[in-house]
Amino acid sequence: MLSIVKMNTRSKTKQMNLAMEKEKTNEINKPIVLYKVEIDFNEASEAWRANKKCIGNGHYKYICCQKTKSGNPCKRESLKFCDYCKIHTPKTK
């Protein structure tokens, strides 16, 4: 009893491999949409500038985050690595 074995040629094997690779990349490249992103860049820019003072040429300095007695924001330059100016720095014990 003879059994017939069907063999693929090199070109057929190459075509099959390319088809399999294409299927894999299509599965990988499908975009996954989790949620819709809506960013209001004008609002984001205002929030970023809230504690900064423009000194020109696209440069900014951080200003004190404390409010004055009259309720207006303090306009003094903040200390390095601190959110407050020299006057409004919290006293440590």
Order of alpha helices (4+ residues) and beta strands (2+ residues): alpha-alpha-beta-beta
